[in-house]
Amino acid sequence: MAPVLLLDVVGLTPRTLAHMPRLRRLADGGGAVGLDTILPAVTCSVQSTILTGTMPREHGIVGNGWHFRDLGDPLLWRQHNRLVAGEKVWETARRHRPGLTAANLGWWYAMGASTDITVTPRPIYHADGRKSPDAYVRPPALHDRLTGALGEFPLFQYWGPTASIESSAWLAEATRGVIGERWGAAPDLTMAYLPHLDYDLQRFGPDAPEADRAARELDAALTPLLDDAEDRGYTVVALSEYGIENASRPVDVNRALRREGLLEVYVQDGREQLDPWTSRAFAVADHQVAHVYVPDAADIGRVAALLRGLEGVDEVLDREGQARYGLDHERAGELVVVAEPGAWFTYYFWLDDDRAPEYARGVDIHRKPGYDPAELFFDPADRLAKAKAGANLVKKKVGLRYAMSTVPLDPACVRGTHGRLPSSRADAPMLLTSDAALLPDGAESVAATDVRDLLLRALGAAG
């Protein structure tokens, strides 16, 4: 049975594939179909569905983050695998093929997973407040061998205003080393996450020249990996969690709740902080989907009516509405709001930028109570933003503390978004494979929930 290489090529759509000749050659030699994604069409939720074959109501990953009611905090981008309920595809495969091995390079919820090899970005948080690039690697002995060969993981090119091809190229080269047995026997299943298309498609929009260039850059970085996989007889499956559509309208859902007296803040050092403990309603914004938490059931009707009246809102889902999308899990908000095409939700809750929390102007994905695509930009209103960032990197290298305050508070710069179900096939996710026999006869698409069984067939581990 051939080993399997599973690539998460974020943002892969018919539009981007047109500029990716090596990936097209893979599809031409095998097959290509659309991927019927889920709501919310965001990284953590879709990856969890792909790997478990279940919907968020079963695996519990209702977004890239949610309000942890037992902790009293909204938290995004957690990393512990046990947050994902259900058996993962490699675990299912092991029941049919005892001894099957698996590697995860960059897929989310990697820490504590039962894969044999794990590589995931994990900064060093120094005692003095500095943050340095690094990765969580298992087995531990692999860490120094991997970074010795490739250098430290390029964390500041993985997300933020300097995000670039370097992070995806590093992950692609690390994957080459794994399947090429550079650091030991090649696993039966190797999974790699390649986020490069996320950056310029959100910065400039999917139909911008910069998006086409990003597709070409990623295809070039993938070419050696795909060539190696072909030479070694791998079955390759390349897919995307979502496609990115043009963004034109940010929607300040938390500010609307605050103006109605439903969202509370508290003040520290002259800056406002979201108060999730006393708010009667607040939203955890996640691209084009927002979970709205309403602790008192008596307030739900009022909050729902307010949300339905917001320009840019398409749907307001209560538990019954969430059930239609397989999203009715206890972690979900009492209400889930879905944006109209082209609209997306900010996390902003302050009404005066001078009172914004310190993290608002920085790249701070773990403290912000919602997703912030403006982190991909240097503030255009600050002509010295890039120079300040360069000076801060110098401080980092010599061991000094620094604050990277370069992110704009005007969301109008964002040109691409995702999260709702796609409006057009051109911007919908795809699945490509080197083995056409894995695809249903005559099918134009496969459901995200069916990818797990497709992978089990490729691994010779179907029940």
N, C-alpha and C positions, 0 to 999 in steps of 0.2 A: 504494500500500500504506500502510495506516494506521500511524503510529508506535505503539510499545508502551510502556506504563507497568507495570513489575513492582514490586509492593509486598510486602515481607516484613512482614506484620502479626503479630509474634511473639505466640503464645498464642491465635491465632484458632481458635475451636472453635464447634460448635453452641451451646454454653452461653454463650459470650461474644457471639456474633453476635446472640443474642436481644436484646441491649441496644445494638445498633449499627444504627440505622435507615438511615443513608446507605449503609453497606455492604450491608445487606439489599436496598436498592433496586437497587444494582449487580447483585446476584445475581438478583433478580427479573426484571431486564431481559435477563439473559444466562443464566448457569447456576452451579450450586454442586455440588461433589462433595467427598467426603472425600479426604484426601491420605494415602496409605500411606507412612509415613515409614520411616526406617531405624534400626538400632541402631549406635551410640548416637544417640538423638534429642536432639541438642544442636546449638547454632548452627553451629559451624564445619563439622562433619561433614555436616549436612543441606544447608547452603548449597552446599558443594562438590559434593554429589551432584546438586543441582538444576541447577547451572551447567555440569557436565560430562556428566551423564547416566550416571555410573558410580558404583560402590560404593567404600567406603573401601579395599578391597583394591587398587583401581586408582588412585584419586586420592591416597591416602595420608593423608588427614585423619581420623585415628582417634578424635579427640575435640577438645575445645577446647584441649587440650594433651597432651603426652606426655613421656616421658623421652627426651631427646636423647642417645642412647648415645655418639655421637661427641664430645659436649661434656661428658658426665658430669653433666648437670643436667636435672631436670624443669622444663619451661617451659610456661606457658599464655599464650594470647592473643598469639601472634606475629602479625606483620602482612604479611610478604613474600608476594606472590602466587606466587612460584616454589615455595613449599612445596606448592602444589596441582598435582599432575601431571595432564596431559591438556589438551585443547583446551576453552576456555570457550565458552559459547553464542554470544557476540558474535564470537569468532574464527571459529567454524564458519560463522556467518551471513555473514561477510565473504568467505568463499570462494565463496559463491553470489551475494552482492550486494556487489561491490567498492565500497569507499567508505562502507559502512555505519558509522554513528557510534553510540557508546554512552557512557552516563554511569552512574557508580556513586556513590550517596550513602549511605554507611554500611554496605554489605555488607562482610563480613569479607574479609581477605586482599586489601585494596585497593591497598596500596602496591607500586608497581612493575607494576601490572596494565596491560594494553594498552587500557584504556578511554580515550576522548578527554577525558572529564571525570571527575575523582576527588575526592571529598570524604569524609574519614574522620577521626574524632576522633584527635588526636595532641597530647598536652600538651607544653608547653615545660618541659624539665628544666634548670633554671638551675644554674650552676656552684656556687652556695652551697647547693644541695640543695632549693631551693623548686621547686614544680610549679605551673604556671599553665595555665589552659584555653586550648586552641587546636585547630586542625585542620590536617591535611595536605591541601593543595588543589593540584590540577593542572587546567589550566595555572597556573603561579605567579601570573600577573597577575589571576587570578580571586579569589585569597585576599582581598585588601583590598577588592575590590568586594563580595564576599559578606559579609564580616564588617562592612563599612561599612553595608550595608543591614540586616543582621539582628543585629548585635552578635556578640561572641565566642561560640564554641560553648559551651553550658552544661554543661561537663564534670562539675561536681559534682551536676548533676541527671540525668546520664546513667547513673550507677551510684553506689551507696553509700546511706547512710541518708537523704540528701536527694534521692534520685532521684525524678523527677516527670515530669509531662506536658511540661515545658519543652523537654527534649531532643528528644522526638519531634515536638513542634510546630515546633522550629527546623528539623529535617530535612524536615518536610512543606513548610514555607515555602521552604526552599532548593530543593526539588524543583519547587515552583510556579514559581520564578524560572527554572529550567532549561527546563521545558517551555513556559513563557510567553515564551521568547526574551529574557528580561531581560538576559542576559549573552552573547548570541550565538545562533546558529541552534540550534533544538531537535534533540537527537539522535534517531536512529531507535529506540533502546532506552534507556529511563531506568529505573534500578533504585534503589529507596529502602528503607531499613531503618527500621522503626518499633517500638522495643522496649518501649513503655510498659506493655503488659499483663504483661510479665515481673515488674514490681515488686510491685504489690499482690497479684497472684495467688500469688507466693512468700511474701510477708509474711503474708497472711491466708487463703490457700486459694481455690480456684476458685469455691466456692459461698458465699463471704462477701459481705456488702453492699458492702464496699470494692472487690471485684473487679467487681461490676456498675457501680459508679461509674467505675472506671478504663476500662471498655469505653465508657461514654458519653463520657468525656473524650476518648478517642482518636478516636471517631467524629466528634466535633465538630471536632477538629483536622484530620481528614482531609477534612471536607466541602468546604472551598474547593478543595483539590487535586483531588478527584474531580469537582467541578463544572467546573473548568477543563479537565480531561482530556476530559470529555464534550463541552464546547463546542468543543474543538479536534479532535474526531474520533479520540481515542486508543482503542486496544484496551487494556483494563485487565485485568491478572491480579493478584489479591491472594491470598496464600497464607501459610501458617505452617509453620515447621519442626517444631513439636511442640505438643502441648497440655500443660497443667499439671494434675496431679492432687493430691489432698490428701496432705500429708505428716504422718506421725505418729511415725516412728521413725528417728532418726539411728543410723548404724552406724559405729563407730570401728574401721575395718579396720586402720589402721596401728598403733593401740594393741594390737590383738590380735597383730599380727606382732611387735611389740616385746616383749610379755610372753612370747612363745615364744623370744626371743633371736635373732630373724631380722632385725629392723630395728635399725640402729645410729644413735646420735646423737653429735655432738661439742658441746663447750661453749665459748661465747664470752661474756665479761662476765657470767657467772653464768646464762646462758640457753642452752637446748638448741636445736641446729639439726639438721635431718635430714642424715644422712651417706649419700648415695646411692652413694658410692664404695666403701664397705666393707659395706653392708647386703647380707645374703643374700636379702632380699625386702623390697620396699616398694611402696606403692600410690600412683598418681596418681589421686586421687578426682575424679570429674566428675559431680556430681548423682547419678543412679541407676546409673552405670557407673563401674567403677574398673579401671584397667590396673595389674596387679601384675607387677613386674619381678623376675625370679628368674635371676640371672646363671649360676648353676651348675645344669645340667640335673638333677643328682642330687638337688636340693632340691625339684623341681617337685611330685613326688607328695606329699611331706610338707606343702608349702604349700597344695596343692589340698585336701587332707583337712582342714586347719585352717579354710580358708575355707568349705568346705561345712558345717562345724559351727557357723558364726556365725549367730545369730538375725538375720533380716532379709535373708539371702542367698537368692536364687532359683536362680541358675545360676552355675557356675564353668566357664568355657570355655577349653579348651586350643586349640591351633592347629586341630585338627579341628573343635571346637565353634565356633570363630570363623568358620570357612569357611562354616558354615550361614547366617551373617548377613552374608557378604561383608566380614568384618572382619579377615581373615587377612593382615595387612600387617606388614612387618618393624618398623614403629614401634609396633605394639601390644605390650602386655605379654605375657610368656609365658603368663600367665593373665589373663582378663578376667572380672570379677565383675559380675553383674547383680543389682540389689536386688529384693526382693519389692514388690508394690504397697504404696505408703505409706511404704516405707523409702527411705533415701538414705544416701550415704557421706560422712562428714566426712574432711578431710585430716589431722586432729589426730594427732600422734605423741608428744607429751609426756604424762607421767603426773601432773604436778603443775603447776597453772596458774601458780604462782609462777615456774616455770622455762620458761614458754612464750616463744618468740621474740618480739622487739619487734613484728614485723610482724603477729602474730596479732591484736592489738587495733586494727589500723588497716585502712584500705581499701588493699590492696597486691596487686593482681591479678597482678603480674608476678613478685613474689618468693615468694608462697605456692606450695608444691608441690602444689597442688590447688585446686579451686573452693571458695569459702566464701560460701554464701548469707547467713550471719550479717552480712555486710557491709552488708546492707540495713537494719540496725537500729542504733539507739542502745542502748547497754548499759542494760537496765532496772535493773540493780543499782547503777548510778551515776546518782544523781539530778541530778548536774551535767553529764552528758554533753553535752546540747544546748547548755548555756551555754559549756562548754569549746570545743565546735565553733565557736560564734559568735565567741568570742574569738580562736580560731585563724584564722578568716577575716579578722578585722580585722588580725591580724599579717601575713597574706598581702598584703593590700591596701597595707600600708605597707612591704612588702619585707622583712619579718622571717621567719626560718625558724620552722617549727612542726612538731609531730608530732600527727597526728589519731588519738589513742588512744581511740576511742569504741565499738569493736565488741565485742559480748559474746562470751565464750568458752563460754557455754551454748547449744547449738544447738536447744534445745527451742522457741525462738521461731519457727522456720521452719515454715510451714503449707502450702507448696506446693512441688512438685518435678516433675522430668521426667527423661527419659533412656532408660528402658526403653520397649519398644513399648507403646502405650496399651492399657489394660484395658477401656475403654468408649468408644463412639462419641461420647458427649457431651463427653468431654475429649480427643478426637483432633483432629489438625490438619485444616484444610480448604483447598480451592482454589476461589476465585470468579473468574468472568470476565464481562466485558461481552459477549463473543462466544460464544454457546452452540455454534456450529459447531466450536469448538476442542476440545470435549469428546467422548469416545467415546459413540456412541449407547447410551443405556440404562445407562451405567456409573454405579455408586454411588461409585466412587473412582478415583483415578489414582495410579500409583506415583511416588514421588519421582524415580526414574530416568527416567520418561517426560516430566517437565516440560520438560526441555531440548527435546525434539522438538515439544512443544506450542508452545513459544516460537518455534522456528524456523518453524513453520507460520504463526504470527501475524505474523512478520516477512517472510513470503514468501521464505524462504530454505531450505525443506526440500529435501533431496536427492532 
